[in-house]
Amino acid sequence: MKQSKFPKGWDEEKIQELIHHYEEQSDEDAIAEYEKAFFSESRILRGNYRKASPSYRKARKINKTKIKHH
């Protein structure tokens, strides 16, 4: 039998715990977890936009203008 390779810090026990967590999770908890991750990532993306290069910001502004006019 082929030995499974796990990412660093992971093993069979951790995988089984993760599977159990999601199998037992209620719909409400799943939605709350999703929303927390989504809004956290959105905030990170907005933060990185402020640090984006001027040429990227200019291209994005032009693209938004084109979309509004269609």
C-alpha positions in Angstrom: 0.0 0.0 0.0 1.3 3.4 -1.0 2.2 5.8 1.9 0.1 9.0 1.8 2.1 12.2 1.7 0.7 15.0 3.8 1.7 18.7 3.9 4.2 19.6 6.6 2.6 19.6 10.0 -0.3 17.3 8.8 -0.9 13.6 9.5 -3.7 11.1 9.3 -5.1 12.1 12.7 -5.3 15.8 11.7 -7.1 14.9 8.5 -9.6 12.7 10.3 -10.3 15.6 12.8 -10.9 17.9 9.9 -13.3 15.5 8.3 -15.2 15.0 11.5 -15.4 18.8 12.1 -17.1 19.4 8.7 -19.3 16.3 8.8 -20.7 17.4 12.2 -20.9 21.1 11.5 -24.4 22.6 11.5 -25.6 24.6 8.5 -25.7 27.7 10.6 -22.1 27.2 11.7 -21.0 26.5 8.2 -22.5 29.7 6.9 -21.0 31.7 9.8 -17.6 30.2 9.0 -17.9 31.0 5.3 -19.0 34.5 5.9 -16.1 35.1 8.4 -13.6 33.9 5.8 -15.2 35.8 2.9 -15.3 39.1 4.7 -11.9 38.7 6.1 -10.4 38.0 2.6 -12.4 40.9 1.1 -10.8 43.2 3.7 -7.3 41.8 2.9 -7.9 42.4 -0.8 -9.0 45.9 -0.3 -6.0 46.6 1.9 -3.7 45.2 -0.8 -5.4 47.4 -3.4 -4.2 50.5 -1.6 -0.6 49.2 -1.9 -1.0 48.4 -5.6 1.2 50.1 -8.1 -0.1 53.3 -9.7 -0.3 51.7 -13.1 -2.5 48.9 -11.7 -4.9 51.4 -10.0 -5.1 53.4 -13.3 -5.9 50.3 -15.4 -8.5 49.3 -12.9 -10.1 52.8 -12.9 -10.2 52.8 -16.7 -11.8 49.3 -16.7 -14.5 50.4 -14.2 -15.3 53.4 -16.4 -15.7 51.2 -19.5 -18.1 48.9 -17.6 -20.3 51.8 -16.4 -20.7 53.1 -20.0 -21.9 49.7 -21.4 
